[in-house]
């Protein structure tokens, strides 16, 4: 079952999947393939909001195991629902799991993508970030595995007249066996502001976009077997340039505000704290 331990998603397996042709209806210039591009402004957009349009299927050469399903940032309305199903065959007839229809817990942001690279938004609920679009963050109760995946969106009341999203992130994950340290972590913001000072000393500033989120934390006293397998693998594959999606607390009501797609801006040495146990420090910066 989901608990409060941090989750780190990396190595986008979905980039190697194949979308099924003819399932769903997507704008020619904004195709599903854009969900496999790490530039978030390259989004996929449905042609309309009928249930037969706002859906897609993606298959893989072999079954992939998943703990979290991620799709976003999206323009879903407050009434949006989604459903994820996994199948064992390409005919999508042998069902493995079905989430059923699940509603959004946060409100819609209705500004267009073009505004500050589609991120700057309006007011939201307590779980919304007023400056960024939300994600579908579905944490499965237990690990699931399937070779063929079907995703459906029900958002017929969306005032935009379409559903769109920037990234499908089905990835490997690391859920450390011991959570990060309390009192030695933090979520902060890095402003995206140009400032100038006049000859008289008056300061002028212009906000060019939303401040990016930065989250830092330390892991400590992890078994060396875990640190040098799961931890080492994530650090090696993600480096400081590839995507990592961080979910500090999967059970938190503020999951949309605390979770984001970013990169490991810095990570400390794999250290030995005590006999056969160690740790490391991490800092993630949001990607916009």
KAFEN-V670882 format. One line per field, one symbol per residue. burial: 1 if it has 9 or more other ideal C-beta (glycine too) atoms within 8 Angstrom, else 0. A space follows every 10 residues. Layout:
burial->???
//
This chain:
burial->0000111111 0111001011 0001011001 1101110001 0011110010 0011111111 0001011111 1111111001 1111111110 0000010010 0001010110 0010101111 1001001110 0111111111 0001111111 1111100100 0111111111 1111110001 1000100000 0100000000 0000000011 0111111110 0101011001 1111101100 0111111111 0100110111 1111101001 0000001111 11111111
//
